[in-house]
């Protein structure tokens, strides 16, 4: 499980608690249930913001490249600057320019 999946699961679980105020009142009383719902709601909003930052296009490409069984992700001359930089980074052996598109991908990466 990667960080984004863990955050998404946490958001789902906390959202259930945030929406279960009636059940929480039965279990914990009105005051405590309001604190639980408020805490869960604030945490869901914070985690959703963090998830938005972590879920970038280049991050998704890097994650796909790291999946066992994926030998290489090829990038062509339509790549975004972030993905072009990822493809040109020698540390990323699973993400590379498509044959014949090396120069164009390098130019996109440099322009960023």
Beta strands, then each sheet from edge to edge (+ up, - down):
strand 1: 73-75
strand 2: 95-97
sheet 1: 1+ 2+
end
